[in-house]
């Protein structure tokens, strides 16, 4: 293995120029800084907290929870899953009001949506998914298929790419009840053609469910315009809701009247405070709820939604493309000579907000990188993901991070 030289100075100069010209540069000051972290490259796993979000949480504990106590349910909290859902829909998802709710984890909401969806396609017994989808998606759908005696139709997806429209067209048919795919592949960052794939699923009479975990807040999404039936996503990545913050679910308005999810809880019942016998689903998107929602977990992300609204998702996407392009240039210059290969699409139109690079020693060097204050994340078998959150990541951080990766690989060579 050859040993590369340090990242050339011209990249540091260029990074400074890009940061100076960045129209979103001022947003970095709105996030909580960790002095021990010199390069945070994991915004696609857990976003930095906003300063306003931290203040909002503290204020909520002192004033709303501590001051209003149980009265808070009547005054605000009861409707938070829907009001926050509407804000997410408008700003992030391209969804009209009344179709998005916040609550539960991604896994639980995915289960609810999948079970509710296949119940709307009686007589069809197949679910289409891909072999490299996020593990939770695969496991949940395996459980649904096992419970209902359905068949999983697997698309053999390329871990360095993702699922293409022609691959979906080749497997859907009159037995397909549901197609479940990730908008941005968790491993490679491949950005699927959601509009085309949704049309293909509908052409076969199937429903389409998108996992938006790695795209919400990073790339433009137009659920209503694309005709998407259902979607699910988390809020702790590009939406900065914090570890374990609740997920969101979208159900197209045209399906809501007949959609019934399988986990019947008191909060999703019509007139839930009546505590009456028998379950009758609430009208509209509230029926997706089950138990008491995680109010505290919804607080922090509200500030990020406001930031996205202010900055504009198109501007965020433009910076995301610049960040990942710059990262790939650095990788080509300083890491490829050490045997690193790129495991993400090189075409920016096919790539979401993160870049994955492969090397047999990445598992071994990751703890040393963390000790340096450089934080990417490792994904087996040999991938390192560089998650570049546009509102909180500078171009200079990318240089520092790639140089640290180079140094650790070179030291072990």
C-alpha positions in Angstrom: 0.0 0.0 0.0 1.3 3.4 -0.9 1.4 6.2 1.7 -0.2 9.5 0.6 1.0 12.9 1.6 -1.0 15.3 3.8 -4.0 17.0 2.3 -2.5 19.8 0.0 -2.7 23.3 1.3 -4.8 24.4 -1.7 -7.8 22.5 -0.2 -7.6 24.4 3.0 -7.5 27.7 1.0 -10.4 26.6 -1.1 -12.4 25.5 2.0 -11.9 29.0 3.5 -13.1 30.5 0.3 -16.2 28.2 0.1 -17.0 29.0 3.8 -16.7 32.7 3.2 -19.0 32.5 0.2 -21.5 30.1 1.8 -24.9 31.8 2.2 -25.7 29.5 5.0 -22.5 30.0 7.0 -24.2 32.0 9.7 -26.4 29.0 10.6 -23.4 27.1 12.0 -23.3 29.5 15.0 -26.9 28.5 15.9 -25.8 25.0 16.9 -24.3 23.8 20.2 -20.5 23.5 19.8 -18.5 20.6 21.3 -14.9 21.9 22.0 -13.6 18.4 21.9 -14.9 17.8 18.4 -12.9 19.3 15.5 -14.8 17.6 12.6 -18.3 16.2 13.0 -19.0 14.0 10.0 -22.0 12.1 11.4 -25.0 14.4 10.9 -26.7 11.7 9.0 -26.9 9.6 12.1 -27.4 12.2 14.9 -27.6 15.9 14.2 -26.1 18.5 16.5 -28.5 20.2 18.9 -29.5 23.8 18.1 -28.9 26.4 20.8 -32.5 27.5 20.5 -33.6 23.9 20.9 -31.6 23.4 24.0 -33.1 26.6 25.5 -36.6 25.5 24.4 -36.2 22.2 26.2 -35.0 23.9 29.4 -37.8 26.4 29.2 -40.3 23.6 28.6 -39.2 21.7 31.7 -39.2 24.8 33.9 -42.3 26.5 32.6 -44.6 24.2 30.7 -44.0 20.9 32.4 -43.0 22.3 35.7 -45.5 25.2 35.7 -48.5 23.9 33.9 -48.2 20.2 35.0 -51.1 18.1 33.9 -52.9 21.2 32.6 -50.4 21.2 29.7 -52.4 18.4 28.0 -55.5 20.5 27.6 -53.6 23.7 26.7 -51.0 22.4 24.1 -49.6 19.0 24.3 -52.5 16.9 23.1 -52.3 18.3 19.6 -48.5 18.6 19.3 -48.2 15.3 17.3 -50.4 16.9 14.6 -49.3 20.6 14.8 -45.6 19.5 14.6 -46.6 17.0 11.9 -48.2 19.8 9.8 -45.1 21.9 10.2 -42.9 19.0 9.0 -45.3 18.4 6.2 -45.3 22.0 4.9 -41.6 22.7 5.3 -39.8 19.4 4.8 -42.1 16.8 3.2 -44.1 18.7 0.6 -47.3 17.6 2.2 -50.5 19.5 2.8 -51.8 19.7 6.4 -53.6 16.8 8.0 -51.5 14.0 6.6 -48.4 13.9 8.9 -48.2 12.9 12.6 -45.3 12.6 15.0 -44.9 9.8 17.5 -43.4 6.4 18.2 -40.1 5.2 16.7 -39.4 4.7 13.0 -39.7 0.9 13.5 -43.1 1.1 15.2 -44.5 3.5 12.6 -43.2 1.5 9.8 -45.0 -1.5 11.2 -48.2 0.4 11.5 -48.0 1.8 8.0 -47.1 -1.5 6.4 -49.9 -3.5 8.2 -52.4 -0.8 7.4 -51.3 -0.7 3.8 -51.5 -4.4 3.0 -55.0 -4.5 4.6 -56.1 -2.0 1.9 -55.0 -4.4 -0.9 -56.9 -7.5 0.0 -56.2 -10.5 -2.4 -52.6 -9.4 -3.0 -49.9 -11.3 -1.1 -46.5 -9.8 -2.0 -44.4 -7.0 -0.5 -41.5 -5.7 -2.6 -38.3 -4.5 -0.8 -34.6 -4.6 -1.4 -31.8 -6.6 0.1 -29.7 -3.5 1.2 -32.5 -1.5 2.8 -31.9 -0.5 6.4 -32.1 -3.5 8.7 -35.2 -2.3 10.6 -37.1 -2.0 7.3 -36.2 -5.6 6.4 -36.9 -7.0 9.8 -40.3 -5.3 10.2 -41.4 -6.4 6.8 -40.2 -9.9 7.5 -42.4 -9.9 10.6 -45.4 -8.5 8.7 -45.0 -11.2 6.0 -44.7 -13.9 8.6 -47.8 -12.8 10.5 -50.0 -12.5 7.4 -48.6 -15.4 5.3 -47.3 -13.0 2.6 -44.3 -13.3 0.3 -41.4 -10.9 0.2 -40.1 -10.1 -3.3 -36.5 -9.1 -2.9 -34.7 -6.7 -5.2 -31.0 -7.5 -5.2 -29.8 -4.0 -4.8 -26.2 -2.9 -5.2 -24.7 -1.7 -1.8 -22.7 0.9 -3.7 -25.8 2.2 -5.4 -29.5 1.7 -4.7 -32.8 0.6 -6.3 -33.5 1.8 -9.8 -36.9 2.3 -11.4 -36.4 -0.5 -13.9 -35.6 -3.0 -11.1 -38.9 -2.1 -9.5 -40.8 -2.5 -12.7 -39.3 -5.9 -13.2 -40.8 -7.3 -10.0 -44.1 -5.6 -9.3 -47.3 -7.2 -10.6 -50.9 -8.1 -9.8 -49.9 -9.8 -6.6 -48.0 -6.8 -5.2 -49.7 -5.1 -2.3 -46.9 -2.8 -1.2 -43.5 -1.5 -2.2 -41.2 -0.3 0.6 -37.9 1.5 -0.3 -35.6 4.1 1.2 -35.5 7.5 -0.6 -31.8 7.8 0.3 -29.9 4.5 0.8 -28.5 4.4 4.3 -25.2 2.8 3.2 -24.3 4.4 -0.2 -26.4 7.6 0.0 -28.0 6.8 -3.4 -31.0 9.0 -4.1 -33.9 7.1 -5.6 -36.2 8.5 -8.2 -39.2 8.6 -5.9 -41.6 10.0 -8.4 -40.9 7.4 -11.1 -40.9 4.5 -8.7 -44.1 5.6 -7.2 -45.8 5.7 -10.6 -44.5 2.2 -11.4 -45.9 0.9 -8.1 -49.3 2.5 -8.8 -49.3 1.2 -12.3 -49.2 -2.3 -10.8 -52.0 -1.4 -8.4 -49.7 -1.4 -5.4 -49.3 1.1 -2.6 -45.9 2.9 -2.2 -44.2 3.5 1.2 -41.0 5.5 1.4 -38.5 5.5 4.2 -37.3 9.2 4.4 -34.9 8.8 7.4 -31.8 9.8 5.3 -33.5 12.4 3.2 -35.8 14.5 5.4 -34.2 17.9 5.9 -31.4 17.1 3.5 -33.0 16.9 0.0 -36.2 18.3 -1.4 -39.2 16.0 -0.9 -42.6 16.4 -2.6 -44.8 13.7 -1.3 -48.1 15.2 -2.5 -46.7 16.0 -5.9 -45.2 12.5 -6.3 -48.5 10.9 -5.3 -46.8 8.9 -2.5 -49.2 6.9 -0.4 -47.3 6.5 2.8 -44.0 7.6 4.3 -42.0 7.3 7.5 -38.9 8.9 8.9 -36.9 9.8 11.9 -36.2 13.3 13.4 -32.8 12.9 15.0 -30.7 13.1 11.9 -31.0 16.3 9.7 -33.9 17.5 11.8 -31.8 17.6 15.0 -34.5 16.4 17.4 -32.0 14.6 19.7 -31.3 10.9 20.4 -34.5 8.9 20.4 -36.7 11.8 19.3 -40.0 10.5 17.8 -40.5 9.6 14.2 -43.1 10.8 11.8 -45.7 9.1 9.6 -47.4 10.4 6.5 -50.6 8.9 5.1 -52.0 10.3 1.9 -55.3 12.1 2.5 -57.2 9.9 0.1 -56.4 6.8 2.1 -57.1 8.2 5.6 -60.8 7.4 5.8 -60.2 3.7 5.2 -56.7 3.3 6.7 -56.6 1.4 10.0 -53.3 0.8 11.8 -52.9 -2.3 13.9 -51.8 -0.9 17.3 -55.0 0.4 18.8 -54.2 2.7 21.7 -56.2 5.3 23.6 -54.6 8.4 22.0 -55.7 7.3 18.5 -59.3 6.7 19.4 -62.2 9.0 18.6 -63.0 11.1 21.7 -60.1 9.4 23.5 -60.7 11.2 26.9 -64.2 9.6 27.1 -62.3 6.3 28.0 -65.3 4.5 26.5 -65.4 0.7 25.7 -64.5 -0.4 22.2 -62.1 1.2 19.8 -63.2 3.6 17.0 -60.3 5.2 15.1 -60.1 9.0 15.2 -60.8 11.0 12.1 -57.9 11.9 10.0 -54.2 11.4 10.7 -54.7 11.2 14.5 -55.7 7.6 13.9 -52.0 6.8 13.4 -51.3 7.5 17.1 -51.5 4.8 19.8 -50.2 5.7 23.2 -49.2 9.0 24.9 -46.9 10.9 22.6 -43.3 11.8 23.5 -43.9 15.5 24.1 -40.4 16.3 25.3 -38.9 14.6 22.2 -40.8 16.9 19.9 -39.6 20.1 21.4 -36.0 20.4 20.1 -36.7 19.7 16.4 -39.2 22.5 16.1 -36.3 25.0 15.9 -34.7 23.0 13.1 -37.9 23.0 11.2 -38.0 26.8 11.6 -34.4 27.0 10.4 -35.1 24.9 7.3 -38.1 27.0 6.6 -35.9 30.2 6.8 -33.0 28.8 4.9 -35.0 27.0 2.2 -34.6 23.4 1.4 -33.3 24.2 -2.1 -30.4 26.2 -0.6 -29.7 23.4 1.8 -29.6 20.9 -1.0 -27.3 23.2 -3.0 -24.8 23.3 -0.1 -25.1 19.6 0.5 -24.1 18.9 -3.1 -21.1 21.3 -2.7 -20.0 19.6 0.5 -20.2 16.1 -0.8 -18.5 17.1 -4.1 -15.7 18.7 -2.1 -15.4 15.6 0.1 -15.1 13.4 -2.9 -12.3 15.6 -4.3 -10.4 15.3 -1.0 -10.9 11.6 -1.0 -9.6 11.2 -4.5 -6.5 13.3 -3.7 -5.6 11.9 -0.2 -7.4 8.6 0.5 -7.6 6.7 -2.8 -3.8 6.4 -2.9 -4.1 4.5 0.4 -6.5 2.0 -1.1 -9.8 3.8 -0.2 -12.6 3.3 -2.7 -15.8 5.4 -3.1 -19.0 3.5 -2.4 -21.4 6.3 -3.2 -22.7 7.6 -6.6 -20.3 10.1 -8.1 -23.2 11.9 -9.9 -24.6 14.4 -7.4 -28.1 14.1 -8.8 -28.0 10.5 -7.6 -26.6 11.2 -4.2 -28.1 12.3 -0.9 -26.4 14.1 1.9 -23.6 11.6 2.8 -20.7 9.9 1.2 -19.5 6.4 1.9 -15.9 5.3 1.4 -14.6 1.8 1.9 -11.3 0.4 3.3 -10.5 -2.9 5.0 -9.0 -1.0 8.0 -11.8 1.5 8.7 -13.2 -0.5 11.6 -9.8 -0.5 13.2 -9.1 3.2 12.8 -12.6 4.6 13.8 -11.8 4.6 17.6 -8.6 6.5 16.9 -10.5 9.1 14.8 -13.0 9.6 17.6 -10.1 10.1 20.0 -8.9 12.9 17.7 -12.3 14.6 17.8 -13.1 13.5 14.2 -16.5 11.8 14.2 -17.6 9.8 11.1 -19.4 6.4 11.6 -18.5 2.9 10.5 -20.8 0.7 8.7 -19.9 -3.0 8.2 -18.3 -4.6 6.4 -15.7 -1.8 5.7 -17.5 1.5 5.1 -17.0 4.9 6.6 -19.9 7.3 6.2 -19.2 11.0 6.0 -22.5 12.7 6.9 -22.3 16.4 6.0 -25.3 18.3 7.5 -25.5 21.5 5.5 -26.7 23.8 8.2 -24.0 22.8 10.8 -21.0 21.6 8.7 -18.3 23.8 7.3 -16.0 23.0 4.4 -13.0 23.5 6.7 -14.4 20.7 8.9 -14.3 18.4 5.9 -10.6 19.1 5.3 -9.8 18.4 8.9 -11.7 15.2 8.9 -10.3 13.8 5.7 -6.8 14.7 6.8 -7.3 12.8 10.1 -8.6 9.7 8.2 -5.5 9.9 5.9 -3.1 10.2 8.9 -4.6 7.2 10.7 -4.6 5.0 7.6 -1.0 6.1 6.7 0.1 5.3 10.3 -1.2 1.8 10.1 0.0 1.1 6.6 
